[in-house]
Amino acid sequence: MNGVLPDSALRRLIDEGAIRAAVDITPDQIQPASLDLRLGTTAWRLRASFLAGRGRSVADRLADFEMHRMDLTHGAVLEKGCVYLVPLLERITLPDGIEAVANAKSSTGRLDLLTRLVTDDGTEFDRLPPGYDGPLYAEICPRSFSVLVRPGMRLNQLRLRRGYAVLDDDALAALHAAEPLVGGEPLIDGGLGFSVDLHPDAAELVGYRARPQTGVIDLDRIGGYEARDFWDELRAEQGRLILDPGAFYILVSREAVSIPPDHAAEMSPYLAMVGEFRVHYAGFFDPGFGHGPAGAGARGVLEVRCHEAPFALEHGQVVGRLVYERMAELPERLYGSGIASNYQGQGLKLAKQFR
């Protein structure tokens, strides 16, 4: 069947050598519908982000952009506002008919850590065409916080798909009728629309804004940092929040959504003309997210960056959509069921490094 490849198919590709690594791939890298990718031992500080371009390799282009090389073996700090390129441990040979797309992991996006996949012959970030055979690189640009990284850390993930299996609006409406995807009446228009939750109660916490001057975050320190040292808490008077240009915010969707076991989803930004801001870096929703006997149960965390002008965001304003895809097969494990799923049943929640 066409659709997103599940964990069992990823394991088969690993066994066949289509996905391989300098260090053995571990079982916990395999998610219900994606594979976590690991940082290698070297990073290059770049003077600019770049794509290799058709017919050219990343290694050949490095001389045009490299500033200096860093050894990550014992840990190294990636500084806020700088661009880095890190070879990943994984390498891939995609079979004919199977393409791949990458995205930042949830905690990566919640740290405002812009992470994109770069490949040889690449004319787009985060996209691998069928038949791609080569190395993988992560471009990393810390936007709000400097971070300490080490080899083996997982900042982005890869999802493989066969053919086209995105649900159109009619199919999405039929799926919702059979198994509710969201509480209440859904907004279906190029996907399942979702809005921002800004409680019209000035005393209630509605989100966080990254503080401009902070310390370094060690990505391995789970629950190791006080939120107040890195974030300002936000209240929204009269259900309105004015976004400052260049600032980074963590907000939450008003809707609690569900991803059925035989589907996966990706968060996509809403139309650019609705406001001067961007929503989300991390976009993969695995089968089983928010799913359970009680129905829709997990809200989407919104990673919001304002652009050129201050913008007034209103409670209930539509800011994005979930695009649903069919799975090629049912995964053996679901999100939140027997695996380390940090954000199942979530509400407003910062990255796992904060307590």
Number of C-alpha atoms within 10 A of each C-alpha: 12 17 21 31 25 30 23 18 16 21 17 12 17 16 11 10 13 17 19 17 17 10 11 10 19 8 10 10 15 21 26 27 33 26 24 22 28 26 24 22 19 17 25 19 21 20 14 12 15 19 19 20 15 10 9 14 17 21 12 10 15 15 10 11 14 16 13 11 14 16 14 19 13 9 14 17 15 22 18 16 11 16 20 24 26 24 23 25 21 21 19 19 16 20 15 11 12 19 19 19 16 25 26 27 21 24 20 21 24 24 26 24 23 22 26 22 28 28 26 23 17 22 16 15 19 20 19 26 15 17 14 19 17 14 19 21 23 26 22 21 22 20 19 22 23 22 18 17 22 21 20 16 15 20 24 26 25 22 21 21 23 19 13 12 17 20 19 15 17 11 12 22 20 12 15 19 10 9 14 20 25 23 14 9 9 17 16 18 15 16 24 23 21 27 20 22 25 28 20 16 14 15 11 14 15 22 23 22 19 22 17 12 11 13 10 15 20 18 20 13 12 12 12 14 15 11 17 13 13 20 20 15 16 19 20 22 14 13 17 20 18 12 21 18 15 16 17 25 26 27 25 24 24 20 22 21 24 29 28 26 22 19 26 27 27 17 23 21 18 20 12 10 7 10 16 17 24 19 21 22 26 27 22 23 24 25 27 22 27 27 23 15 6 7 18 22 22 21 25 27 25 28 21 24 21 20 16 10 13 16 16 13 21 19 19 17 16 20 24 22 22 25 24 25 22 23 25 20 19 19 23 12 19 23 24 20 12 8 13 11 13 14 22 17 19 16 17 18 20 20 19 20 18 18 13
